[in-house]
């Protein structure tokens, strides 16, 4: 070989070496370019092909079938592809190990548990507010705890992720036994005017020996504040242990009082009526009959014009001359009172309709006295009890009453 040829060969070698190094060092083996194993903590962030390389290799990339999830622990087989000048594309294999070595971060929902022996035992998960971890976690007690027995203890909650990392937290627990029901006080019969609101809880208190805030429920579902009548109201108190106390009372819905119906004004009207119907020498029975006749003949019946207050009802009867059985009964009551005739109200056992009338006693015992013209035209004045029962039974229980609430009737 002559000197000139030798120089050309050396030059070509030098040029070729320069081309190779210009594109990067030629890495012919697996261990020259990529790490055989790469370890990373799950959920720690993104990873690029550069994290897999020992040296910089411009244009290196992962193969299309190289798939991994940085948030899911596991071993992923990856292929790095790099195209070198002159020598072309080559594949380099590596394994990406996504590891989970960090235990879950746990925040409790409460600092302690205080409960009654009758309460449902809590699940461990119910006592945990949040768990931070890259994988799903199980939440459970480290052992079975007896929440039905009175006492104090620490309950240990274990939170474990799918990689086996565990976090254990301790929670003080106090279980209290309570079998004493709460006490309700201040429940009394109520009375309001039609359309008014009812203060069911006014003056009503609930106390308990262990629960500072027992619950009180008022069942007023039967009450119709727009309709006169007597309705049942139920009070139900329940403490934290589930002990229950119930009490019942009544709410009476009455007609609104007439402002001008004062006792003085009503008595003045009554004296005017009596001056027209009572004459000297009348005995009490005759006087009672005169009052009876005046009420029957001078007060027109109206189902919607009734009123409950004694003086308001009597005022309605004597001033407006209209009213229902209550107005007639109370008008007669005021007039009889002014005459000094002994009387008392009697009430029908309420069914589809209510009804009120009077009993009078003029020294011969109690007799029935109903100053209402009955639907069939009957007048019930100074009736024996047996006669009233016979009439009531024959006319769909018009005067069915509870004898135990009243004195013996003749």
NORRANOR-V720480 format. One record per backbone hydrogen bond with DSSP energy under -1.0 kcal/mol. NH is the residue of the N-H (numbers start at 1). CO is the residue of the C=O. Records with the same first field share a line. If there is no record, write none. Layout:
NH->CO ; CO
//
This chain:
6->2
7->3
8->4
9->5
10->6
11->7
12->8
13->9
14->10
15->11
16->12
17->13
18->14
19->15
20->16
21->17
22->18
23->19
34->30
35->52
38->95
40->97
42->99
43->70
44->41
51->48
52->49
54->33
60->57
61->81
63->79
66->63
72->69
74->98
76->96
78->94
80->92
81->61
82->90
84->88
87->85
88->84
90->82
92->80
94->78
95->36
96->76
97->38
98->74
99->40
105->132
107->130
109->127
113->172
115->174
117->176
119->116
127->124
128->125
129->107
130->107
132->105
138->160
140->158
142->156
151->175
153->173
155->171
157->169
158->140
159->167
160->138
161->165
164->161
167->159
169->157
171->155
173->153
174->113
175->151
176->115
183->207
185->205
190->250
192->252
194->254
195->225
196->193
200->198
202->199
204->201
205->185
207->183
215->238
217->236
219->234
223->220
227->224
229->253
231->251
233->249
234->219
235->247
236->217
237->245
238->215
239->243
242->239
245->237
247->235
249->233
251->231
252->190
253->229
254->192
261->258
262->260
266->262
267->263
268->264
269->265
270->266
271->267
272->268
273->269
274->270
275->271
276->273
277->273
278->274
282->279
287->283
288->284
289->285
290->286
291->287
292->288
293->289
294->290
295->291
296->292
297->293
298->294
299->295
300->321
302->323
313->309
314->310
315->311
316->312
317->313
318->314
319->315
320->316
323->300
328->324
329->325
330->326
331->327
332->328
333->329
334->330
335->331
336->332
337->333
338->334
339->335
341->336
344->359
346->357
348->355
349->400
351->353
357->346
358->369
359->344
360->367
361->342
367->360
368->383
369->358
370->380
372->370
374->378
377->374
381->379
382->368
383->368
388->384
389->385
390->386
391->387
392->388
393->389
394->390
397->392
400->397
405->402
406->403
410->366
//
